[in-house]
Amino acid sequence: MLILRLLFMFSALAIVLAGGLYIFTRKHYYLRLAWQIVRFTVFALLIFGALFLLERYVLIGWRILV
């Protein structure tokens, strides 16, 4: 869970910084960067969620069957 908290904290900070840089410079590169960070964060959340479900239901269920 600590890894998820750090991921979200750094992602939010990077998105805010990219948005601020876009406001000051008007370069669309920073909007694309913010969008890539959002996509990466959602992808990482899905991976961690799948691993959590795998651990919670599949591996515990396997231990009960064995």
N, CA, C and O atoms as CSV, one atom per row, in Angstrom:
chain,resi,resn,atom,element,x,y,z
A,1,MET,N,N,0.816,-1.199,0.000
A,1,MET,CA,C,0.000,0.000,0.000
A,1,MET,C,C,0.858,1.262,0.000
A,1,MET,O,O,0.458,2.298,-0.529
A,2,LEU,N,N,2.032,1.162,0.595
A,2,LEU,CA,C,2.921,2.315,0.604
A,2,LEU,C,C,3.337,2.683,-0.823
A,2,LEU,O,O,3.459,3.859,-1.164
A,3,ILE,N,N,3.548,1.662,-1.640
A,3,ILE,CA,C,3.937,1.915,-3.034
A,3,ILE,C,C,2.821,2.648,-3.770
A,3,ILE,O,O,3.088,3.569,-4.542
A,4,LEU,N,N,1.565,2.242,-3.536
A,4,LEU,CA,C,0.444,2.919,-4.183
A,4,LEU,C,C,0.326,4.363,-3.732
A,4,LEU,O,O,0.066,5.250,-4.545
A,5,ARG,N,N,0.514,4.605,-2.454
A,5,ARG,CA,C,0.433,5.975,-1.950
A,5,ARG,C,C,1.519,6.847,-2.557
A,5,ARG,O,O,1.262,7.986,-2.948
A,6,LEU,N,N,2.733,6.313,-2.636
A,6,LEU,CA,C,3.820,7.074,-3.252
A,6,LEU,C,C,3.564,7.314,-4.729
A,6,LEU,O,O,3.832,8.400,-5.242
A,7,LEU,N,N,3.043,6.299,-5.415
A,7,LEU,CA,C,2.718,6.452,-6.834
A,7,LEU,C,C,1.700,7.561,-7.048
A,7,LEU,O,O,1.879,8.410,-7.921
A,8,PHE,N,N,0.632,7.560,-6.255
A,8,PHE,CA,C,-0.392,8.593,-6.410
A,8,PHE,C,C,0.121,9.968,-6.019
A,8,PHE,O,O,-0.221,10.962,-6.659
A,9,MET,N,N,0.936,10.035,-4.978
A,9,MET,CA,C,1.469,11.325,-4.545
A,9,MET,C,C,2.376,11.923,-5.629
A,9,MET,O,O,2.239,13.094,-5.983
A,10,PHE,N,N,3.298,11.113,-6.149
A,10,PHE,CA,C,4.192,11.614,-7.189
A,10,PHE,C,C,3.454,11.882,-8.494
A,10,PHE,O,O,3.794,12.819,-9.216
A,11,SER,N,N,2.465,11.081,-8.798
A,11,SER,CA,C,1.680,11.312,-10.013
A,11,SER,C,C,0.901,12.614,-9.918
A,11,SER,O,O,0.880,13.399,-10.866
A,12,ALA,N,N,0.261,12.845,-8.781
A,12,ALA,CA,C,-0.491,14.086,-8.605
A,12,ALA,C,C,0.441,15.297,-8.671
A,12,ALA,O,O,0.105,16.314,-9.278
A,13,LEU,N,N,1.597,15.183,-8.051
A,13,LEU,CA,C,2.556,16.286,-8.097
A,13,LEU,C,C,3.023,16.546,-9.528
A,13,LEU,O,O,3.117,17.697,-9.953
A,14,ALA,N,N,3.315,15.479,-10.269
A,14,ALA,CA,C,3.774,15.637,-11.652
A,14,ALA,C,C,2.684,16.213,-12.540
A,14,ALA,O,O,2.975,17.021,-13.421
A,15,ILE,N,N,1.430,15.812,-12.325
A,15,ILE,CA,C,0.327,16.347,-13.132
A,15,ILE,C,C,0.122,17.822,-12.841
A,15,ILE,O,O,-0.095,18.614,-13.759
A,16,VAL,N,N,0.189,18.198,-11.571
A,16,VAL,CA,C,0.036,19.612,-11.211
A,16,VAL,C,C,1.183,20.435,-11.785
A,16,VAL,O,O,0.960,21.531,-12.300
A,17,LEU,N,N,2.400,19.922,-11.703
A,17,LEU,CA,C,3.541,20.648,-12.267
A,17,LEU,C,C,3.434,20.781,-13.786
A,17,LEU,O,O,3.720,21.842,-14.341
A,18,ALA,N,N,3.022,19.702,-14.456
A,18,ALA,CA,C,2.869,19.763,-15.910
A,18,ALA,C,C,1.762,20.745,-16.291
A,18,ALA,O,O,1.896,21.489,-17.262
A,19,GLY,N,N,0.673,20.746,-15.529
A,19,GLY,CA,C,-0.394,21.715,-15.799
A,19,GLY,C,C,0.063,23.147,-15.570
A,19,GLY,O,O,-0.269,24.040,-16.349
A,20,GLY,N,N,0.821,23.368,-14.508
A,20,GLY,CA,C,1.352,24.710,-14.252
A,20,GLY,C,C,2.323,25.153,-15.325
A,20,GLY,O,O,2.298,26.311,-15.743
A,21,LEU,N,N,3.177,24.252,-15.777
A,21,LEU,CA,C,4.103,24.595,-16.853
A,21,LEU,C,C,3.360,24.895,-18.148
A,21,LEU,O,O,3.771,25.769,-18.912
A,22,TYR,N,N,2.273,24.179,-18.399
A,22,TYR,CA,C,1.472,24.480,-19.588
A,22,TYR,C,C,0.856,25.877,-19.491
A,22,TYR,O,O,0.834,26.625,-20.468
A,23,ILE,N,N,0.366,26.212,-18.322
A,23,ILE,CA,C,-0.248,27.534,-18.148
A,23,ILE,C,C,0.778,28.644,-18.380
A,23,ILE,O,O,0.464,29.670,-18.984
A,24,PHE,N,N,2.007,28.432,-17.896
A,24,PHE,CA,C,3.022,29.472,-18.036
A,24,PHE,C,C,3.654,29.522,-19.412
A,24,PHE,O,O,3.997,30.604,-19.889
A,25,THR,N,N,3.817,28.375,-20.067
A,25,THR,CA,C,4.535,28.363,-21.344
A,25,THR,C,C,3.632,28.198,-22.561
A,25,THR,O,O,4.035,28.539,-23.673
A,26,ARG,N,N,2.413,27.678,-22.373
A,26,ARG,CA,C,1.472,27.397,-23.469
A,26,ARG,C,C,2.024,26.397,-24.480
A,26,ARG,O,O,1.653,26.426,-25.653
A,27,LYS,N,N,2.919,25.504,-24.018
A,27,LYS,CA,C,3.424,24.436,-24.880
A,27,LYS,C,C,2.571,23.198,-24.649
A,27,LYS,O,O,2.361,22.774,-23.512
A,28,HIS,N,N,2.084,22.627,-25.740
A,28,HIS,CA,C,1.193,21.474,-25.637
A,28,HIS,C,C,1.920,20.212,-25.193
A,28,HIS,O,O,1.292,19.208,-24.857
A,29,TYR,N,N,3.235,20.271,-25.196
A,29,TYR,CA,C,4.015,19.132,-24.714
A,29,TYR,C,C,3.642,18.796,-23.267
A,29,TYR,O,O,3.559,17.623,-22.903
A,30,TYR,N,N,3.423,19.800,-22.461
A,30,TYR,CA,C,3.130,19.565,-21.048
A,30,TYR,C,C,1.745,18.954,-20.846
A,30,TYR,O,O,1.546,18.183,-19.907
A,31,LEU,N,N,0.801,19.280,-21.698
A,31,LEU,CA,C,-0.505,18.619,-21.629
A,31,LEU,C,C,-0.387,17.146,-22.001
A,31,LEU,O,O,-0.998,16.288,-21.364
A,32,ARG,N,N,0.402,16.856,-23.037
A,32,ARG,CA,C,0.626,15.457,-23.410
A,32,ARG,C,C,1.338,14.704,-22.297
A,32,ARG,O,O,1.031,13.542,-22.030
A,33,LEU,N,N,2.281,15.363,-21.653
A,33,LEU,CA,C,2.989,14.739,-20.541
A,33,LEU,C,C,2.034,14.423,-19.391
A,33,LEU,O,O,2.089,13.339,-18.810
A,34,ALA,N,N,1.161,15.375,-19.067
A,34,ALA,CA,C,0.184,15.139,-17.999
A,34,ALA,C,C,-0.739,13.982,-18.372
A,34,ALA,O,O,-1.068,13.158,-17.519
A,35,TRP,N,N,-1.157,13.910,-19.622
A,35,TRP,CA,C,-2.037,12.828,-20.061
A,35,TRP,C,C,-1.312,11.484,-19.990
A,35,TRP,O,O,-1.916,10.483,-19.604
A,36,GLN,N,N,-0.043,11.443,-20.350
A,36,GLN,CA,C,0.728,10.207,-20.252
A,36,GLN,C,C,0.880,9.773,-18.801
A,36,GLN,O,O,0.835,8.579,-18.505
A,37,ILE,N,N,1.058,10.715,-17.905
A,37,ILE,CA,C,1.166,10.382,-16.483
A,37,ILE,C,C,-0.150,9.811,-15.975
A,37,ILE,O,O,-0.158,8.846,-15.211
A,38,VAL,N,N,-1.266,10.405,-16.400
A,38,VAL,CA,C,-2.578,9.886,-15.997
A,38,VAL,C,C,-2.763,8.459,-16.516
A,38,VAL,O,O,-3.213,7.586,-15.774
A,39,ARG,N,N,-2.422,8.216,-17.777
A,39,ARG,CA,C,-2.564,6.875,-18.342
A,39,ARG,C,C,-1.684,5.868,-17.616
A,39,ARG,O,O,-2.125,4.756,-17.324
A,40,PHE,N,N,-0.448,6.244,-17.323
A,40,PHE,CA,C,0.450,5.351,-16.605
A,40,PHE,C,C,-0.081,5.046,-15.210
A,40,PHE,O,O,-0.007,3.904,-14.758
A,41,THR,N,N,-0.614,6.048,-14.527
A,41,THR,CA,C,-1.133,5.852,-13.180
A,41,THR,C,C,-2.335,4.915,-13.190
A,41,THR,O,O,-2.445,4.038,-12.333
A,42,VAL,N,N,-3.231,5.093,-14.147
A,42,VAL,CA,C,-4.400,4.210,-14.250
A,42,VAL,C,C,-3.953,2.794,-14.580
A,42,VAL,O,O,-4.479,1.832,-14.020
A,43,PHE,N,N,-2.995,2.655,-15.478
A,43,PHE,CA,C,-2.471,1.331,-15.826
A,43,PHE,C,C,-1.838,0.659,-14.609
A,43,PHE,O,O,-2.079,-0.522,-14.359
A,44,ALA,N,N,-1.037,1.397,-13.858
A,44,ALA,CA,C,-0.407,0.840,-12.656
A,44,ALA,C,C,-1.463,0.465,-11.619
A,44,ALA,O,O,-1.325,-0.550,-10.937
A,45,LEU,N,N,-2.515,1.273,-11.496
A,45,LEU,CA,C,-3.598,0.956,-10.572
A,45,LEU,C,C,-4.299,-0.331,-10.968
A,45,LEU,O,O,-4.632,-1.146,-10.108
A,46,LEU,N,N,-4.524,-0.521,-12.254
A,46,LEU,CA,C,-5.149,-1.758,-12.725
A,46,LEU,C,C,-4.258,-2.974,-12.461
A,46,LEU,O,O,-4.757,-4.035,-12.084
A,47,ILE,N,N,-2.966,-2.830,-12.653
A,47,ILE,CA,C,-2.035,-3.931,-12.390
A,47,ILE,C,C,-2.034,-4.273,-10.903
A,47,ILE,O,O,-2.137,-5.444,-10.537
A,48,PHE,N,N,-1.920,-3.260,-10.045
A,48,PHE,CA,C,-1.926,-3.513,-8.606
A,48,PHE,C,C,-3.269,-4.089,-8.156
A,48,PHE,O,O,-3.309,-4.958,-7.285
A,49,GLY,N,N,-4.347,-3.618,-8.734
A,49,GLY,CA,C,-5.659,-4.159,-8.390
A,49,GLY,C,C,-5.790,-5.619,-8.789
A,49,GLY,O,O,-6.328,-6.428,-8.032
A,50,ALA,N,N,-5.299,-5.958,-9.978
A,50,ALA,CA,C,-5.344,-7.351,-10.416
A,50,ALA,C,C,-4.487,-8.232,-9.519
A,50,ALA,O,O,-4.887,-9.345,-9.176
A,51,LEU,N,N,-3.315,-7.743,-9.137
A,51,LEU,CA,C,-2.472,-8.519,-8.230
A,51,LEU,C,C,-3.125,-8.674,-6.859
A,51,LEU,O,O,-3.021,-9.729,-6.234
A,52,PHE,N,N,-3.791,-7.632,-6.399
A,52,PHE,CA,C,-4.482,-7.706,-5.120
A,52,PHE,C,C,-5.601,-8.741,-5.173
A,52,PHE,O,O,-5.747,-9.547,-4.254
A,53,LEU,N,N,-6.390,-8.720,-6.242
A,53,LEU,CA,C,-7.460,-9.709,-6.390
A,53,LEU,C,C,-6.899,-11.122,-6.516
A,53,LEU,O,O,-7.452,-12.073,-5.965
A,54,LEU,N,N,-5.807,-11.244,-7.242
A,54,LEU,CA,C,-5.175,-12.548,-7.379
A,54,LEU,C,C,-4.740,-13.075,-6.017
A,54,LEU,O,O,-4.976,-14.237,-5.689
A,55,GLU,N,N,-4.115,-12.231,-5.243
A,55,GLU,CA,C,-3.674,-12.649,-3.915
A,55,GLU,C,C,-4.862,-12.952,-3.008
A,55,GLU,O,O,-4.870,-13.942,-2.277
A,56,ARG,N,N,-5.845,-12.093,-3.071
A,56,ARG,CA,C,-6.966,-12.185,-2.129
A,56,ARG,C,C,-7.844,-13.407,-2.385
A,56,ARG,O,O,-8.202,-14.118,-1.446
A,57,TYR,N,N,-8.188,-13.655,-3.629
A,57,TYR,CA,C,-9.164,-14.698,-3.919
A,57,TYR,C,C,-8.558,-15.966,-4.503
A,57,TYR,O,O,-8.917,-17.065,-4.080
A,58,VAL,N,N,-7.672,-15.844,-5.440
A,58,VAL,CA,C,-7.169,-17.027,-6.122
A,58,VAL,C,C,-6.182,-17.785,-5.243
A,58,VAL,O,O,-6.332,-18.992,-5.054
A,59,LEU,N,N,-5.190,-17.110,-4.710
A,59,LEU,CA,C,-4.173,-17.815,-3.934
A,59,LEU,C,C,-4.720,-18.315,-2.603
A,59,LEU,O,O,-4.351,-19.404,-2.162
A,60,ILE,N,N,-5.572,-17.565,-1.966
A,60,ILE,CA,C,-6.182,-18.031,-0.720
A,60,ILE,C,C,-7.134,-19.189,-1.017
A,60,ILE,O,O,-7.177,-20.157,-0.258
A,61,GLY,N,N,-7.884,-19.107,-2.090
A,61,GLY,CA,C,-8.752,-20.205,-2.495
A,61,GLY,C,C,-7.951,-21.451,-2.847
A,61,GLY,O,O,-8.375,-22.569,-2.552
A,62,TRP,N,N,-6.812,-21.264,-3.467
A,62,TRP,CA,C,-5.959,-22.394,-3.797
A,62,TRP,C,C,-5.443,-23.071,-2.540
A,62,TRP,O,O,-5.358,-24.297,-2.483
A,63,ARG,N,N,-5.096,-22.275,-1.527
A,63,ARG,CA,C,-4.605,-22.824,-0.277
A,63,ARG,C,C,-5.698,-23.635,0.432
A,63,ARG,O,O,-5.402,-24.630,1.094
A,64,ILE,N,N,-6.936,-23.216,0.297
A,64,ILE,CA,C,-8.043,-23.958,0.921
A,64,ILE,C,C,-8.247,-25.291,0.221
A,64,ILE,O,O,-8.541,-26.295,0.870
A,65,LEU,N,N,-8.094,-25.310,-1.100
A,65,LEU,CA,C,-8.311,-26.548,-1.852
A,65,LEU,C,C,-7.192,-27.559,-1.638
A,65,LEU,O,O,-7.422,-28.765,-1.717
A,66,VAL,N,N,-5.994,-27.080,-1.370
A,66,VAL,CA,C,-4.839,-27.999,-1.253
A,66,VAL,C,C,-4.737,-28.554,0.122
A,66,VAL,O,O,-3.833,-29.340,0.405
